[in-house]
Every structure is written in structure tokens, then in C-alpha cells.
């Protein structure tokens, strides 16, 4: 009899823990903040897999959705095949409905660019660029139709403040990376000074955007991670001189409150670094894994990480309270639950 009582108690305890966990997530998901502007973003979206998130992302009332790269998976030199994969995603009923209500911006990463880990060497990049812009319904007279690369910037004016979104292209001009043949990592840092991440034209464009920015917040979208660079996959850490160049540009331009958004990794995490000479901490918010994630993740070093890595399918939400200058970043998953959250207070 005591045995059955013990088993019953254990089952009730497990049930109670699951209920409490569900209640905790539901409470977090239902919390309301004084939000004046909302950015939703994500990456790594296989057009042949189910994406459960569009209705849930919409519940957060985003003002803009940002594709952080890998909108589709279409590593190919066949542009008809690439166009068909974009068509599949664009005709997804849930996504099509979502885009009628939310402004959509985006950059690409390697799998929608057309070449895994690809850069300047991809021979179909000009053709792929036009298909990418077609997917985003970019007008034929837009500057992106004539320039090399998909980089772009847009200002959102909210009350008496401006939020600038700067989308980088880390593919079109990026020179070769250095394979790591000594360890199990894929890449190791280039010799300092060798290689470019953005190319001369894009660097000059970015310099002008930051120097002339009057925005209270400058949101820089990089398809690959900026702060986390120890894992050996693609990251700005592969070209440390280019990472330094961006930090120095943020300092010299005096552009306010830059926040980096990234993807690529099939995990989500928030990283933060205090930088001498920069008036605010630099945050890199990675949201990756809309349709599939790194479920076998066992851990990796990242000295700048805040909180925990999320290796479940997820999307990112950024809530701007422009009255208090508090920015709340949330990693959300199925049923709109919050897995990780962090609030940074800024000075305007």
C-alpha cells in the first residue's frame, strides 16, 4: 500500500511541476509592457517545413518583421529552382496573411544567397539578388535593384524619436574564410587584416548611415553573429580586424544605441559587451531557428552570453519603451512562451 501511495505522490508532484512550469510561461507571455514600437525577427526558415509561429508573432503586435537570413533553403546555381522555393514560401497561407498586416524587411544569409558558407565567389549572386528582392516586393526603381548587394536602411519615426534599421549584407562581398584543419571547428580567424566582411562600397555606405544618423536607436542586422566568435562557425570573429572596424565606426560616428541582430546558428541567445569609448553596452541578439533548431546542442563558449542558449525553435521580439528608454528583448517559442528575456536601459 505504501508503494502505491508513493507512486501516486510522485505522479502528482510531476504533474504539479509541469503545471507550474506552464503557468510560469503563460504568465510571462501575457505580461504587458509600455511598448511604443515592436520589432520581431528571426532566421533559418526552411520553406518545406512547418512554421508554427506567424500567428503567434502577430500576437506581439510588431511594427516590423525582419528576416535575418536563410528565408529559404536553396543552395543552388539553378535560378528557376531558387525562384520556385521563394514562391513556396511566399504562397504559404499563414505567412501571406501575416505580410498583409506587418511591414517586412530582410537580409539574406548563405542558404537563400545560394551557397553554403558562401561569399564573393558565388557566381549567381547578381541573379539571386533580384529573386531575393522580388520575394520582398521591392519596387523595380528601388536603389537595391541597381546596387551590388542587398544592404539597406530604413527609419521609423515614433512620436518624437527615430529607430533606424540597418540591414547588412555579409555575403555578396565577403572574402574567403580560413578553414580550421587543426581542431574540430569549421573555421579559425583570418590573419589580422586579411579579408573583408562587407566590401569597400558597403563599408562606405555604412559609415555614411551611422555618421548621419539622428536616430535614438540604430538596429544593425547582421546575418551572422558579431559578439559570439569562439564556436568556430561563421561569425565576425573569423575576421577580427573587421569586427574592430565596426566597433571603431560605432565610436567615431557617435551613432546612438546600436543593437545588433543576428541569426544563422539554429540557436538563440543574447550577448552583451562593455566597450571602452562606447557610451552604451553593445548587445548582439541572436534569433535563429524558425522551422528547425540545433536540438543536439551540448554547449559552447561565449564569454559575452546573458542567460541561457535556447536550442528550441524560436523567434525574437524587441519592445521599445520610448518614454523610459527601456528596451526589452525576448526569445519566444511555441505558444508564444518566453524562454529568455533581458531589459537594457539606454540614455537618449
C-alpha positions as CSV (number, residue, x, y, z in Angstrom):
1,X,0.0,0.0,0.0
2,X,2.8,2.4,0.9
3,X,4.4,1.7,-2.5
4,X,1.2,2.7,-4.4
5,X,0.9,5.8,-2.2
6,X,4.5,6.7,-3.0
7,X,3.9,6.3,-6.8
8,X,0.7,8.3,-6.6
9,X,2.6,11.1,-4.7
10,X,5.3,11.1,-7.3
11,X,2.9,11.4,-10.2
12,X,1.1,14.2,-8.5
13,X,4.4,16.0,-7.9
14,X,5.4,15.7,-11.5
15,X,2.0,16.9,-12.7
16,X,2.3,19.9,-10.3
17,X,5.7,20.8,-11.6
18,X,4.5,20.7,-15.2
19,X,1.5,22.8,-14.4
20,X,3.6,25.3,-12.5
21,X,6.1,25.5,-15.5
22,X,3.2,26.0,-17.9
23,X,1.7,28.7,-15.6
24,X,5.1,30.4,-15.4
25,X,5.4,30.6,-19.2
26,X,1.8,31.7,-19.7
27,X,2.3,34.5,-17.1
28,X,5.4,35.7,-18.9
29,X,3.7,35.5,-22.3
30,X,0.8,37.6,-21.1
31,X,2.8,40.3,-19.4
32,X,2.2,43.8,-20.9
33,X,4.8,46.5,-21.1
34,X,4.6,50.1,-22.0
35,X,5.6,49.5,-25.6
36,X,5.8,52.2,-28.3
37,X,7.5,50.1,-31.0
38,X,8.0,46.4,-31.6
39,X,10.5,44.6,-33.8
40,X,10.0,40.9,-34.5
41,X,12.7,39.0,-36.2
42,X,14.0,35.5,-37.0
43,X,16.0,33.4,-39.4
44,X,16.6,29.8,-40.6
45,X,13.2,29.1,-42.2
46,X,13.0,26.0,-44.4
47,X,10.2,26.5,-46.9
48,X,9.4,22.8,-46.9
49,X,8.9,22.6,-43.1
50,X,6.0,23.8,-41.0
51,X,6.5,27.2,-39.4
52,X,4.1,27.4,-36.4
53,X,4.9,31.0,-35.5
54,X,3.2,33.5,-37.8
55,X,0.0,33.9,-35.8
56,X,2.0,33.9,-32.5
57,X,4.4,36.6,-33.8
58,X,1.4,38.7,-34.8
59,X,0.1,38.5,-31.2
60,X,3.0,40.6,-30.1
61,X,1.8,43.4,-32.4
62,X,5.1,44.0,-34.3
63,X,5.5,47.2,-36.3
64,X,8.1,45.4,-38.4
65,X,9.2,41.9,-39.2
66,X,12.9,41.5,-40.1
67,X,14.2,38.4,-41.9
68,X,17.7,37.8,-40.5
69,X,18.7,35.4,-43.3
70,X,18.0,31.9,-44.6
71,X,14.5,32.8,-45.6
72,X,14.6,29.7,-47.7
73,X,17.0,26.8,-48.1
74,X,18.0,26.7,-51.7
75,X,21.7,26.1,-52.2
76,X,21.8,26.0,-55.9
77,X,23.1,27.5,-59.2
78,X,19.7,26.9,-60.8
79,X,17.7,30.2,-60.6
80,X,14.5,28.6,-61.6
81,X,14.7,26.2,-58.6
82,X,15.5,29.2,-56.3
83,X,12.5,31.1,-57.7
84,X,10.3,28.2,-57.0
85,X,11.4,27.9,-53.4
86,X,10.7,31.6,-52.9
87,X,7.3,31.0,-54.4
88,X,6.6,28.2,-52.0
89,X,7.4,30.4,-49.0
90,X,5.6,33.5,-50.4
91,X,2.4,31.5,-51.0
92,X,2.4,30.0,-47.5
93,X,-1.1,31.0,-46.3
94,X,-0.1,32.0,-42.8
95,X,2.9,34.0,-44.0
96,X,0.9,35.7,-46.8
97,X,-1.7,36.7,-44.2
98,X,1.0,38.0,-41.9
99,X,2.6,40.2,-44.5
100,X,-0.7,42.0,-45.2
101,X,-0.5,43.4,-41.6
102,X,3.2,43.9,-40.9
103,X,5.9,45.8,-42.6
104,X,8.6,43.3,-43.8
105,X,12.3,43.9,-44.2
106,X,15.2,41.5,-44.6
107,X,18.7,40.5,-45.5
108,X,20.0,37.1,-46.6
109,X,22.4,34.5,-45.4
110,X,24.1,31.6,-47.1
111,X,21.2,29.3,-47.9
112,X,19.0,32.0,-49.5
113,X,22.1,33.5,-51.1
114,X,22.6,30.2,-52.8
115,X,25.9,28.8,-51.5
116,X,26.5,27.2,-48.1
117,X,29.0,29.4,-46.2
118,X,29.3,31.3,-49.5
119,X,30.7,34.8,-50.2
120,X,32.1,36.8,-53.0
121,X,32.9,33.7,-55.1
122,X,29.3,32.7,-55.7
123,X,28.8,33.2,-59.5
124,X,25.0,33.6,-59.4
125,X,24.8,36.3,-56.7
126,X,23.5,39.0,-59.1
127,X,20.7,36.9,-60.3
128,X,20.0,35.6,-56.8
129,X,19.8,39.2,-55.5
130,X,16.9,40.0,-57.9
131,X,15.0,36.9,-56.8
132,X,15.5,37.9,-53.2
133,X,14.2,41.4,-53.9
134,X,11.2,40.0,-55.8
135,X,10.3,38.0,-52.7
136,X,10.3,41.1,-50.6
137,X,8.3,43.0,-53.2
138,X,11.0,45.6,-53.5
139,X,10.0,48.1,-56.3
140,X,11.8,48.0,-59.6
141,X,13.0,51.5,-59.2
142,X,14.4,50.9,-55.7
143,X,18.2,51.5,-55.2
144,X,18.7,47.9,-54.2
145,X,17.8,46.8,-57.8
146,X,20.8,48.6,-59.2
147,X,23.4,48.3,-56.4
148,X,25.5,45.2,-55.8
149,X,24.4,43.6,-52.5
150,X,21.1,43.7,-50.6
151,X,22.2,46.2,-47.8
152,X,19.5,48.8,-46.9
153,X,18.4,51.2,-44.2
154,X,15.0,52.5,-43.1
155,X,13.9,54.9,-40.5
156,X,10.8,54.5,-38.4
157,X,9.6,57.7,-36.7
158,X,7.8,57.1,-33.5
159,X,6.4,60.1,-31.5
160,X,9.5,62.4,-31.3
161,X,12.1,59.6,-31.8
162,X,13.5,57.6,-34.6
163,X,14.5,54.0,-34.8
164,X,16.9,53.3,-37.7
165,X,17.1,49.7,-39.0
166,X,20.3,49.0,-41.0
167,X,20.4,45.7,-42.9
168,X,23.9,44.5,-43.7
169,X,24.9,42.1,-46.5
170,X,27.6,39.7,-45.1
171,X,27.6,37.6,-48.3
172,X,28.0,39.5,-51.5
173,X,31.4,40.9,-50.9
174,X,32.8,38.7,-48.1
175,X,36.1,37.2,-49.0
176,X,37.5,33.8,-48.1
177,X,37.5,32.4,-44.6
178,X,40.2,30.2,-43.2
179,X,39.4,26.6,-42.6
180,X,40.5,25.1,-39.3
181,X,42.4,21.9,-40.1
182,X,43.8,21.5,-36.5
183,X,40.6,21.2,-34.5
184,X,37.0,20.1,-35.0
185,X,36.0,23.7,-35.6
186,X,35.0,24.7,-39.2
187,X,36.8,28.0,-39.3
188,X,39.6,29.8,-37.5
189,X,40.3,33.6,-37.5
190,X,42.0,35.0,-40.6
191,X,45.4,36.6,-40.2
192,X,44.6,40.0,-38.8
193,X,44.0,42.4,-41.6
194,X,43.3,39.8,-44.3
195,X,39.8,39.7,-45.9
196,X,36.7,41.8,-45.9
197,X,33.2,41.2,-44.5
198,X,31.3,43.9,-46.2
199,X,33.5,45.2,-49.1
200,X,34.6,48.7,-49.7
201,X,31.4,50.1,-51.1
202,X,29.2,48.8,-48.3
203,X,31.6,49.9,-45.6
204,X,31.5,53.5,-47.1
205,X,27.7,53.3,-47.2
206,X,27.5,52.1,-43.6
207,X,29.9,54.9,-42.5
208,X,27.5,57.4,-44.0
209,X,24.4,55.9,-42.5
210,X,25.9,55.9,-39.0
211,X,27.6,59.3,-39.2
212,X,24.4,60.9,-40.4
213,X,22.0,59.0,-38.2
214,X,19.8,61.1,-35.9
215,X,18.1,58.0,-34.5
216,X,17.7,57.3,-30.9
217,X,18.4,53.6,-31.7
218,X,20.4,52.1,-34.5
219,X,19.4,48.5,-35.1
220,X,22.1,46.7,-37.2
221,X,21.1,43.4,-38.7
222,X,23.9,41.0,-39.5
223,X,23.0,37.6,-40.7
224,X,26.0,36.1,-38.7
225,X,26.9,36.6,-35.1
226,X,29.0,39.5,-34.0
227,X,30.0,39.1,-30.4
228,X,30.0,35.3,-30.1
229,X,33.0,34.2,-32.1
230,X,34.5,31.2,-30.3
231,X,32.4,28.5,-31.7
232,X,34.3,28.0,-35.0
233,X,31.3,28.5,-37.3
234,X,30.8,31.7,-39.4
235,X,31.0,34.9,-37.4
236,X,32.6,38.3,-37.4
237,X,35.2,36.6,-35.2
238,X,36.5,35.0,-38.4
239,X,37.8,38.5,-39.4
240,X,38.7,40.2,-36.1
241,X,40.0,43.3,-37.9
242,X,36.6,43.8,-39.5
243,X,34.9,43.4,-36.1
244,X,37.3,46.0,-34.7
245,X,36.5,48.2,-37.7
246,X,32.7,48.1,-36.9
247,X,33.3,48.9,-33.2
248,X,35.6,51.8,-34.1
249,X,33.0,53.1,-36.5
250,X,30.3,53.0,-33.8
251,X,32.6,55.0,-31.6
252,X,33.7,57.6,-34.2
253,X,30.3,58.1,-35.7
254,X,28.7,58.7,-32.3
255,X,25.6,57.0,-33.5
256,X,23.3,56.3,-30.6
257,X,22.5,53.0,-29.0
258,X,23.4,50.4,-31.6
259,X,21.9,47.0,-31.1
260,X,23.0,44.1,-33.4
261,X,20.5,41.4,-34.5
262,X,21.9,38.2,-35.9
263,X,20.8,34.7,-37.0
264,X,22.4,31.7,-38.8
265,X,23.2,29.4,-35.8
266,X,20.0,27.5,-35.2
267,X,20.1,28.6,-31.6
268,X,19.0,31.8,-29.9
269,X,20.9,33.8,-27.3
270,X,21.6,37.3,-26.1
271,X,25.2,38.6,-25.8
272,X,26.5,41.8,-24.2
273,X,29.9,43.5,-24.2
274,X,31.0,46.7,-22.4
275,X,33.3,48.5,-24.7
276,X,35.7,51.3,-23.7
277,X,34.8,54.5,-25.5
278,X,31.3,53.4,-26.4
279,X,28.5,55.2,-24.4
280,X,26.4,52.1,-24.1
281,X,26.9,48.3,-23.9
282,X,26.9,46.5,-27.2
283,X,24.2,43.8,-27.4
284,X,24.1,41.1,-30.1
285,X,20.6,39.4,-30.0
286,X,20.7,36.1,-32.0
287,X,17.3,34.6,-33.1
288,X,17.7,31.5,-35.2
289,X,15.6,28.5,-35.9
290,X,12.1,29.3,-37.1
291,X,11.4,25.9,-38.6
292,X,14.3,23.8,-37.2
293,X,16.9,24.2,-34.5
294,X,20.1,22.7,-33.1
295,X,18.3,20.2,-30.8
296,X,21.5,18.3,-30.1
297,X,23.2,21.5,-28.7
298,X,25.5,20.5,-25.9
299,X,27.0,23.8,-25.1
300,X,29.8,26.1,-26.5
301,X,31.8,29.0,-25.1
302,X,30.6,32.6,-25.3
303,X,32.1,34.9,-22.8
304,X,29.5,37.6,-23.6
305,X,26.4,35.5,-23.1
306,X,23.5,36.6,-21.0
307,X,21.2,33.9,-19.6
308,X,20.8,30.6,-21.4
309,X,21.1,29.4,-25.0
310,X,17.7,28.4,-26.5
311,X,18.0,25.4,-28.8
312,X,14.3,25.1,-29.5
313,X,12.5,26.7,-32.4
314,X,12.1,30.4,-31.6
315,X,11.7,34.0,-32.7
316,X,12.9,37.3,-31.3
317,X,10.8,40.2,-30.0
318,X,12.2,43.7,-29.1
319,X,9.9,46.0,-27.2
320,X,10.9,49.7,-27.1
321,X,9.5,51.9,-24.3
322,X,10.4,55.3,-25.7
323,X,9.3,57.1,-22.5
324,X,11.7,55.4,-20.2
325,X,14.2,54.3,-22.8
326,X,14.0,50.7,-21.7
327,X,14.4,48.0,-24.4
328,X,13.2,44.6,-23.6
329,X,14.4,41.6,-25.7
330,X,12.6,38.3,-25.6
331,X,13.3,34.9,-27.1
332,X,9.9,33.4,-27.7
333,X,8.8,30.0,-28.8
334,X,5.7,27.9,-29.4
335,X,2.5,29.1,-27.7
336,X,4.3,32.5,-27.5
337,X,6.1,31.5,-24.4
338,X,9.2,33.4,-23.3
339,X,12.3,31.3,-22.9
340,X,14.7,34.2,-22.1
341,X,14.3,37.9,-21.6
342,X,16.6,40.8,-20.9
343,X,15.9,44.6,-20.4
344,X,18.5,47.2,-21.2
345,X,18.1,50.8,-20.1
346,X,19.5,53.3,-22.5
347,X,20.3,57.1,-22.4
348,X,18.9,59.2,-25.2
